[in-house]
Amino acid sequence: MGLMLFLFLSLFAFSQEKVFHLMGTYAIIDLPSEKAYQAYRFMKGLEEKLSDYIEDSEVSRINRKAGLEPVEVSADTLEVIKKSLWLSELTEGAFDITVGAITIRAKRLREISEDEARNLVNYKKVKVEGSRVFLEEKGMAIDLGGIGKGFAIQKAYEFIKTDKGFIAIAGDLRIWGHKRLLAVYNPINGKILAQGYNKKDLCLSTSGNYRREHIIGKGGKLLQVTVAYEDCTLADGLSTALFSMDDKKRWDFIEKHPQFGYLLLFSDGSVYVNKTFLEFFESLEFFGSGIK
């Protein structure tokens, strides 16, 4: 049912869940019926602004005008781009939405070579002036695939204003106002890596390249990253960034930023989990892995 839909599993029946096709995968929304459709329509509207697969989206217009002129965008597009640039600074470039030069221009459209594309990846050449966005060099492109699903979930949560609910898109989810038995998928054996009841409201985001090579970076022996945090936009972007880092940079970042919850799975089956991640759960049970 989609690329990464079951990275997170809810281990008891949804009360009112609806399943929608969204952002090239599937969304699960557990809200009162009309609220579920409102949340879906809201997130669909975001997709129409942010997707580089939609020709007339705001992101596609920014990409077409790269090196030519700034593009006026909506408040939502402006917000996700600004948050992306902030994350780029936080991660010292490990997270970079201008990776679109590689993922879009070189790999998908084959307009330029990958070597040419790599020279165009530079978040510092994304200029924001008021409500206008400009890519300074022709051939640059924005790809929000590493943050867009988390952003859509976070904005839908803020828009829908319900006391409790659950929204998941592929490897990203938000749960609020209730407890639920959640599990993280283990891609090594196709079973469950860890499970537990959430202690408080949280966002979870998982990144990994075992299904499709969609993250550019030096994951090495790291197979999967799951980030827990209060904000889904940041959780999504950080899981992408951590996976793309080399080992030294990743461990340095984790040590420097303990406010985020981290669950790392390595190709040998070993697991690293920090205290902050555990604090989001009443308890967390691990299956068949060595915990670091």
For each residue, the residues with C-beta under 8 A, 3 or more apart:
1: 5 6 19 26
2: 5 24 25 26 170
3: 24 25 170 211 212
4: 7 25 170 171 206 208 211
5: 1 2 25 26 28 168 170
6: 1 9 185
7: 4 170 171 184 185 206 226
8: 168 171 173 182 183 184 185 204 206
9: 6 182 183 185 192
10: 14 28 30 166 180 181 182
11: 181 182 183 195
12: 180 181
13:
14: 10 17 28 30 166
15: 30
16: 30 31 32 33 36
17: 14 28 29 30 36 166
18: 28 29 30 31 33 36 37 40
19: 1 26 27 28 29
20: 26 27 29 40
21: 25 26 27
22: 25 26 27 40 43 44 47 152 169
23: 27 43 47 51 148 149 152 169 170
24: 2 3 53
25: 2 3 4 5 21 22 169 170
26: 1 2 5 19 20 21 22 169 170
27: 19 20 21 22 23 40 43 167 168 169
28: 5 10 14 17 18 19 166 167 168
29: 17 18 19 20 36 39 40 165 166 167 168
30: 10 14 15 16 17 18 36 165 166 167
31: 16 18 35 36 39 160 162 165 166 167
32: 16 35 36 162
33: 16 18 36 37
34: 37 38
35: 31 32 38 39 160 162 165
36: 16 17 18 29 30 31 32 33 39 40
37: 18 33 34 40 41
38: 34 35 41 42 159 160
39: 29 31 35 36 42 43 156 159 160 167
40: 18 20 22 27 29 36 37 43 44
41: 37 38 44 45
42: 38 39 45 46 155 156 159 160
43: 22 23 27 39 40 46 47 152 153 155 156 169
44: 22 40 41 47 48
45: 41 42 48 49
46: 42 43 49 50 76 148 151 152 155
47: 22 23 43 44 50 51 54 148 152
48: 44 45 51 54 57
49: 45 46 57 58 59 73 74 76 77
50: 46 47 57 58 59 76 77 80 144 148 151 152
51: 23 47 48 54 57 59 60 144 148
52: 57 59 60 63 100 104 141 142 143 144 145
53: 24
54: 47 48 51 57 60
55: 60
56: 60 61
57: 48 49 50 51 52 54 60 61
58: 49 50 61 62 71 73 74 77
59: 49 50 51 52 62 63 77 142 144
60: 51 52 54 55 56 57 63 64
61: 56 57 58 64 65 71
62: 58 59 65 66 71 73 133 134 135 142
63: 52 59 60 66 100 104 135 140 141 142
64: 60 61
65: 61 62 68 69 70 71 134 135
66: 62 63 135 136 137 138 139 140 141
67: 135 136 137 138 139 140
68: 65 138
69: 65 134
70: 65 127 129 132 133 134
71: 58 61 62 65 132 133 134
72: 131 132
73: 49 58 62 77 78 81 131 132 133
74: 49 58 77 78 131
75: 78 79 131
76: 46 49 50 79 80 155
77: 49 50 58 59 73 74 80 81 133
78: 73 74 75 81 82 128 131 133
79: 75 76 82 83 151
80: 50 76 77 83 84 144 147 148 151 233
81: 73 77 78 84 85 97 126 128 133 142
82: 78 79 85 86 128
83: 79 80 86 87 147 151 233 234 237
84: 80 81 87 88 95 97 123 144 147 237
85: 81 82 88 89 97 123 126 128
86: 82 83 89 90
87: 83 84 90 91 95 147 234 237 238 241
88: 84 85 91 93 94 95 96 97 123
89: 85 86 92
90: 86 87 95 257
91: 87 88 94 95 238 241 245 253
92: 89 249
93: 88 96 123
94: 88 91 217 241 242 244 245 249 253
95: 84 87 88 90 91 146 147 237 238 240 241 244
96: 88 93 99 121 122 123
97: 81 84 85 88 100 123 126 142 143 144 146 147
98: 101 120 121 122 123 125 126 135 140 141 142 143
99: 96 102 103 121 143 146 216
100: 52 63 97 103 104 105 140 141 142 143
101: 98 104 105 106 112 117 118 120 121 139 140 141
102: 99 105 106 107 114 117 118 121 216
103: 99 100 106 107 108 141 143 145 214 216
104: 52 63 100 101 107 108 109 141 143
105: 100 101 102 108 109 111 112 117 120 139 141
106: 101 102 103 109 110 111 112 113 114 116 117
107: 102 103 104 110 114
108: 103 104 105
109: 104 105 106
110: 106 107
111: 105 106 139
112: 101 105 106 116 117 120 139
113: 106 116 117
114: 102 106 107 117 118
115: 118 119
116: 106 112 113 119 120 139
117: 101 102 105 106 112 113 114 120 121 139
118: 101 102 114 115 121
119: 115 116
120: 98 101 105 112 116 117 137 139 140 141
121: 96 98 99 101 102 117 118 216
122: 96 98 125 140
123: 84 85 88 93 96 97 98 126
124:
125: 98 122 135 136 137 140
126: 81 85 97 98 123 133 134 135 136 140 142
127: 70 133 134 135 136
128: 78 81 82 85 132 133 134
129: 70 132 134
130:
131: 72 73 74 75 78
132: 70 71 72 73 128 129
133: 62 70 71 73 77 78 81 126 127 128
134: 62 65 69 70 71 126 127 128 129
135: 62 63 65 66 67 98 125 126 127 140 141 142
136: 66 67 125 126 127 140
137: 66 67 120 125 140
138: 66 67 68
139: 66 67 101 105 111 112 116 117 120
140: 63 66 67 98 100 101 120 122 125 126 135 136 137
141: 52 63 66 98 100 101 103 104 105 120 135
142: 52 59 62 63 81 97 98 100 126 135
143: 52 97 98 99 100 103 104 146
144: 50 51 52 59 80 84 97 147 148 151
145: 52 103 148 214
146: 95 97 99 143 207 215 236 237 240 241
147: 80 83 84 87 95 97 144 150 151 233 236 237 240
148: 23 46 47 50 51 80 144 145 151 152 236
149: 23 152 153 169 170 171 172 236
150: 147 153 154 172 203 205 232 233 234 235 236 237
151: 46 50 79 80 83 144 147 148 154 155 232 233 236
152: 22 23 43 46 47 50 148 149 155 156 169
153: 43 149 150 156 157 167 168 169 172 173 174 203 232
154: 150 151 157 158 174 203 231 232 233
155: 42 43 46 76 151 152 158 159
156: 39 42 43 152 153 159 160 167
157: 153 154 160 165 167 174 176 232
158: 154 155 161
159: 38 39 42 155 156
160: 31 35 38 39 42 156 157 165
161: 158
162: 31 32 35 165 177
163: 177
164: 176 177 178
165: 29 30 31 35 157 160 162 174 175 176 177
166: 10 14 17 28 29 30 31 173 174 175 176 180
167: 27 28 29 30 31 39 153 156 157 173 174
168: 5 8 27 28 29 153 172 173 174
169: 22 23 25 26 27 43 149 152 153 172 173
170: 2 3 4 5 7 23 25 26 149
171: 4 7 8 149 205 206 207 208 239
172: 149 150 153 168 169 203 204 205 206 232 235 236
173: 8 153 166 167 168 169 182 203 204 205 232
174: 153 154 157 165 166 167 168 201 202 203 232
175: 165 166 178 180 182 198 201 202
176: 157 164 165 166 201
177: 162 163 164 165 201
178: 164 175
179: 197 198 199 282
180: 10 12 166 175 197 198
181: 10 11 12 195 196 197
182: 8 9 10 11 173 175 195 196 197 198 204
183: 8 9 11 192 193 194 195
184: 7 8 192 193 194 195 204 206 226 263
185: 6 7 8 9 190 192 193 206
186: 189 190 191 192 193 265 287 288 289
187: 190 208 210 211 223 224 265
188: 223 265 267 269
189: 186 288
190: 185 186 187
191: 186 287 288
192: 9 183 184 185 186 195 287
193: 183 184 185 186 265 271 286 287 289
194: 183 184 263 271 273 284 285 286 287
195: 11 181 182 183 184 192 284 285 287
196: 181 182 281 282 283 284 285
197: 179 180 181 182 281 282 283
198: 175 179 180 182 201 202 280 281 282
199: 179 279 280 281 282
200: 280
201: 174 175 176 177 198 230
202: 174 175 198 228 229 230 280
203: 150 153 154 172 173 174 228 229 230 231 232 235 236
204: 8 172 173 182 184 226 227 228 235
205: 150 171 172 173 226 227 232 235 236 238 239
206: 4 7 8 171 172 184 185 224 225 226 227 239
207: 146 171 215 224 225 239 240 242 243
208: 4 171 187 211 215 223 224 225 243
209: 212 213 214 215 219 243
210: 187 223 224
211: 3 4 187 208
212: 3 209
213: 209
214: 103 145 209
215: 146 207 208 209 219 240 243 244
216: 99 102 103 121 244
217: 94 243 244 245 246
218: 244 245 246 247
219: 209 215 222 223 243 244
220: 246 247
221: 247 266 267 268
222: 219 225 243 247 250 264 265 266 267
223: 187 188 208 210 219 265 266 267
224: 187 206 207 208 210 243 264 265
225: 206 207 208 222 239 242 243 262 263 264 265
226: 7 184 204 205 206 239 262 263 264 265 277
227: 204 205 206 235 236 238 239 242 260 261 262 263
228: 202 203 204 235 260 261 262 263 276 277 280
229: 202 203 232 234 235 238 260 261
230: 201 202 203
231: 154 203 234 235
232: 150 151 153 154 157 172 173 174 203 205 229 235 236
233: 80 83 147 150 151 154 236 237
234: 83 87 150 229 231 237 238 260
235: 150 172 203 204 205 227 228 229 231 232 238 239 260
236: 146 147 148 149 150 151 172 203 205 227 232 233 239 240
237: 83 84 87 95 146 147 150 233 234 240 241
238: 87 91 95 205 227 229 234 235 241 242 260
239: 171 205 206 207 225 226 227 235 236 242 243
240: 95 146 147 207 215 236 237 243 244
241: 87 91 94 95 146 237 238 244 245 253
242: 94 207 225 227 238 239 245 250 253 254 262 264
243: 207 208 209 215 217 219 222 224 225 239 240
244: 94 95 215 216 217 218 219 240 241
245: 91 94 217 218 241 242 249 250 253
246: 217 218 220 249 250
247: 218 220 221 222 250 251
248: 251 252
249: 92 94 245 246 252 253
250: 222 242 245 246 247 253 254
251: 247 248 254 255
252: 248 249 255 256
253: 91 94 241 242 245 249 250 256 257
254: 242 250 251 257 258 262 274
255: 251 252 258
256: 252 253
257: 90 253 254 260
258: 254 255 274 275 276
259: 276
260: 227 228 229 234 235 238 257 276
261: 227 228 229 274 276 277 278 279 280
262: 225 226 227 228 242 254 272 273 274 276 277
263: 184 194 225 226 227 228 271 272 273 277
264: 222 224 225 226 242 271 272 273
265: 186 187 188 193 222 223 224 225 226 269 270 271 289
266: 221 222 223 269 270 271 272
267: 188 221 222 223
268: 221
269: 188 265 266 288 289 290
270: 265 266 289 290 291 292
271: 193 194 263 264 265 266 286 289 290 291 292
272: 262 263 264 266 291 292
273: 194 262 263 264 277 278 284 291 292
274: 254 258 261 262 277 278
275: 258 278 279
276: 228 258 259 260 261 262 279 280
277: 226 228 261 262 263 273 274 280 281 284
278: 261 273 274 275 281 284
279: 199 261 275 276
280: 198 199 200 202 228 261 276 277
281: 196 197 198 199 277 278 284
282: 179 196 197 198 199
283: 196 197
284: 194 195 196 273 277 278 281
285: 194 195 196
286: 193 194 271 289 291
287: 186 191 192 193 194 195
288: 186 189 191 269
289: 186 193 265 269 270 271 286
290: 269 270 271
291: 270 271 272 273 286
292: 270 271 272 273
